[in-house]
């Protein structure tokens, strides 16, 4: 019984430390670009508080950040309708560098 209790306490400590160490989905990340079709502006910086509005502007910001990558770069697409005037074309300039990736995905907020 005592061994089981110690094991349970150890597991709880490990799970708590993993949960506390994991960054919030909504915390600003250094290597991230935030896009919001409804509330973003392409004059913004692409941060969590100042998202850009279009995929084209997000692509420009990604290309500016890839040369100095030291972790994966994430592009967070918030809800809304992303209207394209022309197809968006991805090239090697949109790929990760230094062994890291560029990941495009969505979040709800």
Phi, psi and omega in degrees: 000317182293321177296318179297318179296316179297318178298317179297317178297317179298315179297320179295321179294318179295312180297321178295316181293323178294317180295317181289329182281337182286127181291151177295146177299331185261007176281145178296132177249142181296316181259068179211151173232131181252135183232133180221108184297331185269318188244000181277166175221135181290351173274352178285172184273350182084021178271174180298325180271341180227070181288154172278169185259329188245156177293326179297318179291322176300318179298319177299316180295321178300314182297328177290332186264346190288332185295327182255030185295133173232008174196171178298144177258126182249136175249115182261118178262118176275174183298165179127179178254123180262104182273130179251130174283334179209159178301144176273131183247127177260135178234186178298338177293342180264000182270162177292163179231166175057029179084010180249165186247159167253123186240119177261131180199175183248153172225158175249122176191000000 
